[in-house]
C-alpha cells in the first residue's frame, strides 16, 4: 500500500485530535480511572503517549541520543521486571504534584512530533529510522505512532465509558496495514515459527468498501471487518471474540501471535 507521507502525517494529527476531544476536559477523577491495561489509569496512558512522542521526535533529530535513551529505557524496563508504572514513560506523570498537567504535556509533545515530522518531510522518504524493534521506513514509523494513539485511545475511551464507534474512521487503514506488514515481526517476537505461505487479507472498511492485501489466489486468508483486525493486531481483543474468519494454518498461526507494536511479546486474555 503506497501512501503520501504528508497525508499520513495529517492523519496522525487527526487521530491525536480525535483523542484530544475525549480527554481535553478530563479532571483529576477522570485521569485516575483504571483502563483495561493492567495497572494503568487514564493519566498513565497519556503520560506514556507523551513520553514516546518525545522519544520519536528525538530519533528524527538526533539518532545517537535516541539510541542512548532507548538503551536506558530497555534497561529500566528489565530492572522493573515489567511492574506497571515503574518505567519512566509512566512514572514521570505519577510524580507530578497536579497530574492534570499530563494533558498539557501530551498535547505539547504530540504537536512537537507533528512539527518535527513536517520539518523533516523532504528527507523522510529515503530514511530508515531507529526504534525499539527493527529500523523502519518513515511510512511505517508514522503509522506506528498513529497506531499507538488509536490503541491507547481505545483504553482511554473504555475507562471513560465512551463508545467504541468513536474510534472508527478511515484512519484504520494505517493500523490494518501495519498489522499486515508486521506479520514476520509477530512470529519473531513471540519466538514462534511462521509456517510461511501467502495470506490474503480482505477487510470491510468503515465506509463499506474492501481493503485487501496479499495475492487473491492465496489458499490461506483472513476476512472480516477492519475494526476487528485492528483490535486483534493491537492486542485489544482476542481473535476468538471477533468475527474474523481465518482459513488455513498460516492465517490461524498469524492471528494467534499478531502484534503490530514494538517491545516484548504480549498476549490477550481470552475474556477480552
C-alpha positions in Angstrom: 0.0 0.0 0.0 1.6 3.3 -1.1 0.8 6.4 0.9 1.7 10.0 0.7 3.8 10.9 3.7 2.2 14.3 4.1 -1.3 12.8 4.1 -0.1 10.2 6.7 1.3 12.9 8.9 -2.1 14.8 8.7 -3.9 11.5 9.6 -1.7 11.2 12.6 -2.6 14.7 13.7 -6.3 13.9 13.2 -6.0 10.8 15.3 -4.4 12.9 18.1 -7.2 15.5 17.8 -9.9 12.8 18.0 -8.4 11.5 21.3 -8.0 15.1 22.4 -11.7 15.7 22.0 -12.2 12.9 24.6 -9.6 13.9 27.1 -9.1 17.7 26.9 -11.8 18.3 29.6 -10.7 15.5 31.9 -10.5 16.3 35.5 -8.3 14.6 38.1 -11.0 11.9 38.8 -11.1 11.1 35.1 -7.4 10.7 34.9 -7.4 8.3 37.8 -10.0 5.9 36.1 -8.4 2.5 35.5 -8.0 1.3 31.9 -8.1 -2.2 30.6 -4.3 -2.1 30.6 -3.3 -3.7 33.8 -2.0 -1.2 36.4 -2.6 1.9 34.2 -5.1 4.6 34.6 -6.0 7.3 32.0 -3.3 9.6 33.2 -0.7 6.8 32.9 -1.8 6.2 29.3 -1.5 9.8 28.3 1.9 10.0 30.0 3.1 7.0 28.0 2.0 8.6 24.7 3.6 11.9 25.6 6.9 10.2 26.6 7.1 8.2 23.3 6.1 11.2 21.2 9.1 13.0 22.6 11.3 9.9 22.0 10.0 9.6 18.4 10.9 13.2 17.7 14.4 12.5 19.2 15.1 9.7 16.7 14.3 12.1 13.9 16.6 14.8 15.1 19.4 13.1 17.0 19.7 9.4 16.3 22.7 8.8 18.7 20.8 10.5 21.5 17.8 8.4 20.8 19.8 5.1 20.9 21.2 6.1 24.3 17.6 6.9 25.6 16.3 3.6 24.2 19.0 1.6 25.8 18.4 3.3 29.2 14.6 2.7 28.9 15.1 -1.0 28.0 17.4 -1.4 31.0 14.8 0.3 33.2 12.1 -2.0 32.0 14.1 -5.1 32.6 15.1 -4.0 36.1 11.5 -3.4 37.0 10.6 -6.9 35.7 7.6 -5.5 34.0 6.0 -4.0 37.1 3.3 -1.5 35.9 4.1 2.2 36.4 7.8 1.8 37.3 9.2 2.7 33.9 10.0 6.3 33.1 7.3 6.7 30.4 4.7 6.4 33.2 6.5 7.3 36.4 7.1 11.0 35.3 3.3 11.5 35.2 2.7 9.9 38.6 5.3 12.2 40.2 3.5 15.4 39.2 2.0 17.4 42.0 -1.0 18.0 39.8 -1.5 15.1 37.4 -3.7 17.3 35.2 -0.5 18.7 33.8 -0.2 15.4 31.9 -2.8 16.7 29.5 -0.8 19.8 28.6 2.4 17.8 28.3 0.8 15.2 25.9 -0.7 17.9 23.7 2.7 19.7 23.7 4.7 16.6 22.8 2.3 15.4 20.1 2.3 18.8 18.5 6.1 18.9 18.7 6.3 15.5 17.0 4.0 16.6 14.2 6.1 19.8 13.6 9.3 17.7 13.6 7.8 15.3 11.0 6.8 18.2 8.8 10.2 19.7 9.1 11.9 16.5 8.1 9.4 15.6 5.4 11.8 16.3 2.4 14.2 13.6 3.6 11.8 11.1 5.2 11.2 9.1 2.0 14.8 7.9 2.0 15.4 7.4 5.7 15.2 4.4 7.9 14.5 5.3 11.5 15.8 3.6 14.6 13.1 2.4 17.0 12.5 -0.3 19.7 12.2 -3.0 17.1 14.0 -3.2 13.8 14.7 0.1 12.0 11.8 1.1 9.8 10.9 3.3 6.9 9.1 6.6 7.5 5.7 5.4 6.5 5.8 2.5 8.9 7.2 4.8 11.6 4.4 7.3 11.3 1.8 4.6 11.1 3.2 3.1 14.3 2.7 6.4 16.1 -0.9 6.6 14.7 -1.5 3.0 15.8 -0.3 3.8 19.3 -2.6 6.8 19.6 -5.5 4.7 18.3 -4.9 1.7 20.5 -4.2 3.6 23.7 -7.2 5.8 22.8 -9.3 2.7 23.0 -8.1 2.1 26.5 -8.9 5.7 27.5 -12.4 5.5 25.9 -13.1 2.3 27.7 -12.1 3.8 31.0 -14.3 6.8 30.5 -17.3 4.9 29.2 -17.1 6.2 25.7 -18.4 4.1 22.8 -16.0 2.1 20.6 -17.6 3.7 17.5 -15.9 6.9 18.3 -12.6 5.3 17.3 -13.7 4.1 13.9 -12.6 6.1 10.9 -10.8 5.8 7.5 -7.6 6.1 9.5 -8.0 2.4 10.5 -6.4 1.5 7.2 -3.0 2.6 8.6 -3.4 0.4 11.7 -4.5 -2.6 9.5 -1.7 -2.1 7.0 0.8 -2.0 9.9 -0.8 -5.2 11.2 -0.2 -6.9 7.8 3.4 -5.8 7.4 4.4 -6.9 10.9 3.5 -10.5 10.3 7.1 -11.7 10.4 7.8 -9.5 13.4 4.9 -11.0 15.3 6.3 -14.6 14.9 9.8 -13.4 15.8 9.0 -11.5 19.0 6.8 -14.5 20.2 9.6 -17.0 19.4 7.2 -18.9 17.1 7.7 -20.5 13.7 6.0 -18.9 10.8 4.5 -21.7 8.7 5.0 -19.5 5.7 2.9 -19.1 2.6 0.9 -16.2 1.3 -2.2 -15.0 3.2 -4.9 -12.9 1.6 -6.4 -10.3 3.9 -9.8 -8.8 3.0 -11.4 -6.4 5.4 -14.6 -4.4 5.3 -13.7 -0.8 5.7 -15.8 1.7 7.8 -17.4 3.0 4.6 -18.4 -0.4 3.4 -15.6 -0.8 0.8 -13.0 -3.5 0.9 -9.3 -3.2 1.9 -7.1 -6.0 0.8 -3.6 -7.3 1.0 -1.9 -10.4 -0.4 -2.5 -12.4 -3.6 -6.2 -13.1 -4.4 -5.2 -16.7 -5.2 -3.7 -17.4 -1.8 -5.2 -20.6 -0.2 -4.9 -19.1 3.3 -6.9 -16.0 4.2 -8.2 -13.6 6.9 -11.6 -12.0 6.3 -13.7 -9.7 8.5 -14.1 -6.1 9.5 -11.2 -3.7 9.6 -12.1 -2.8 13.2 -11.9 -6.5 14.3 -8.5 -6.9 12.6 -7.2 -3.7 14.1 -8.3 -4.8 17.5 -6.5 -8.1 17.2 -3.2 -6.8 15.8 -3.1 -4.1 18.6 -4.0 -6.9 21.1 -7.1 -5.1 22.3 -9.3 -8.1 21.6 -8.7 -11.9 21.4 -9.3 -13.3 17.9 -11.9 -15.7 19.2 -14.0 -12.8 20.4 -14.2 -11.2 16.9 -15.9 -12.0 13.7 -12.6 -12.6 11.9 -12.5 -15.8 9.7 -9.1 -17.4 9.3 -8.7 -20.1 6.7 -5.5 -22.2 6.5 -2.7 -22.8 9.0 -0.6 -19.7 8.0 -3.6 -17.4 8.8 -4.6 -19.1 12.0 -1.0 -19.2 13.3 -0.6 -15.5 12.4 -3.7 -14.3 14.2 -2.6 -16.2 17.3 0.5 -14.0 17.7 -0.4 -10.9 15.8 1.4 -7.9 17.4 1.7 -4.6 15.4 3.8 -2.8 18.1 7.4 -3.0 19.2 8.5 -4.2 22.6 8.4 -7.7 24.2 5.8 -10.3 23.3 2.4 -9.8 24.9 -0.8 -11.8 24.9 -4.5 -11.1 25.3 -6.7 -12.8 27.8 -9.5 -14.9 26.1 -12.0 -12.9 28.1 -11.2 -9.6 26.2 
